[in-house]
Amino acid sequence: MKERISSYSIEKLVDQFRNVPFVHNGRSVEKGVDCLGLVILFYKEFGINLPSDDGVTIEKDWYRKDPERLIRGIKGLGGINIEVDQLQPLDLVYFAINRHIITHTGIMINNKEFLHTRPIIGVSKDPLEGKWKRRFKGALRLLQ
């Protein structure tokens, strides 16, 4: 399936997410998304339906009570574990922002940049280098 997805179709989808604000637990392009909401909506465009949550309300400080929550959810998606030097467009990437707890995720949109969302900034396309490469903790290939 991945062979049929062009870089043009990925960039076109990225354009649809420009200027979408960050909203905690957001799951809509119109109202806003958090990093999980962005990943869910992005992959849905390629026929992959990811769960929106694990059945428990996602509080703003979820990582303090259950620091393994996001990585458990990511690993539960299946897919193939990918190292940073193997990344390709549409791989799901995840990061530890602080305290070495995995709290952030995004999607590779080409071999060097990923799409994600951040408070204040909203949806953002950034190179996977510098601080992001240092915070990188792993990736999954969901599309084969």
C-alpha positions, -999 to 999 in steps of 0.1 A, spaced: 0 0 0 28 24 9 42 23 -26 9 39 -39 11 69 -16 30 97 -32 49 125 -16 24 148 -32 -5 132 -15 13 134 19 21 171 13 -14 178 3 -26 162 35 -1 182 55 -15 214 40 -50 204 54 -35 205 89 -18 239 86 -30 264 112 -49 238 132 -45 248 168 -34 226 197 -63 215 219 -58 189 247 -78 158 237 -87 175 204 -98 152 176 -110 176 149 -93 198 123 -120 224 129 -117 226 167 -81 215 172 -59 185 179 -34 172 204 -5 150 191 -26 118 194 -55 135 176 -33 146 148 -19 111 144 -54 95 144 -68 119 118 -37 117 96 -36 79 95 -73 77 90 -68 94 56 -47 63 46 -73 38 58 -58 31 93 -82 36 122 -63 41 154 -80 41 189 -87 76 203 -80 66 238 -77 35 261 -111 39 276 -99 62 304 -101 100 303 -69 115 292 -61 142 318 -36 170 312 -12 154 337 -18 118 327 20 111 325 24 118 362 0 90 372 8 66 345 41 74 327 40 43 305 5 50 291 14 65 257 42 39 249 18 11 259 -8 25 235 18 29 207 32 -6 211 -3 -19 211 -8 -7 176 13 -34 161 36 -24 133 73 -28 130 98 -10 153 121 13 133 154 29 142 161 66 135 183 58 105 155 37 89 128 63 90 105 68 60 75 89 52 44 79 72 63 62 101 50 71 135 76 87 157 76 92 194 95 113 219 103 119 255 99 156 261 110 157 297 118 133 326 125 106 300 87 99 298 73 93 263 46 119 260 47 130 224 42 116 189 41 126 153 43 113 117 73 114 94 62 133 62 94 128 43 129 114 52 139 144 73 107 161 87 78 151 108 44 166 115 32 171 151 14 196 173 25 216 202 8 239 227 8 275 216 22 267 182 -4 241 170 4 218 141 40 221 131 64 206 105 99 202 120 132 186 110 141 155 130 174 169 141 189 188 171 165 187 201 140 164 184 166 138 175 179 139 211 143 134 223 136 106 198 127 73 215 115 52 187 92 47 157 67 23 142 60 15 106 22 10 104 20 11 66 39 -17 49 
